Amino acid sequence: MLISPLPKEKELLLKIARGDHRAFCLIFDKYQKYVFGFGRKLTRSTEQAEDIVQQIFLKIWEGRENLVEVENFEAYLNRLVRNQSFDILRRHQSHARGDAQLKLSVTERDNSMESQMNYKETMKILDEAIQLLPDQQKRVYQLCHQDGLKYNEAASEMNISPDTVHYHMKLALKSIRDHFKRNALAYPVLFAFLFKNIYAR
């Protein structure tokens, strides 16, 4: 870093190592602006740079015994600032990923709940539509769609012709569609699922 050391800086560091508060204040006054500026450059955040100043000098004081082994305080301080800045950036990225995952999880949960609610509401309206059908149409719908019988099987069950089954099914589906429309429900996708291949029976 481009900053000249204090006179007799090594002696000051040794005094700090022995718990000299005055020597520590001299070091702090000399280097705190540099630590702030370097930290802000690395993190691009004034608030985080202020935290770095506090954390760096707290570490220096708490680990003051290690200062007796420091030959180049500039390099030592430089390393502390870089490490602290990178730690902050890593934590920030981790929190950002966590927030993103949380948002994604909430969105997925909300979408899932919404889908369940839509499905339940759709099935409720479908059941209402079925109950409103005339008896023959309701019976045909139940046998062909709900029980899975083919038209000829339903015809045999009801003792009517397959063509009559097909006719009643067409009327039943029209009535059900009209009921959905009256309830202003966006049902095309579910409806396609419910009634796919119905005319192939």
Secondary structure, 3 states (H helix, E strand, C coil): CCCCCCCCHHHHHHHHHCCCHHHHHHHHHHHHHHHHHHHHHHHCCHHHHHHHHHHHHHHHHHCHHHHHHCCCHHHHHHHHHHHHHHHHHHHHHHHHHHHHHHHHHHHHHHHHHHHHHHHHHHHHHHHHHHHCCCHHHHHHHHHHHHCCCCHHHHHHHHCCCHHHHHHHHHHHHHHHHHHHHHCCCCCHHHHHHHHCCHHHC
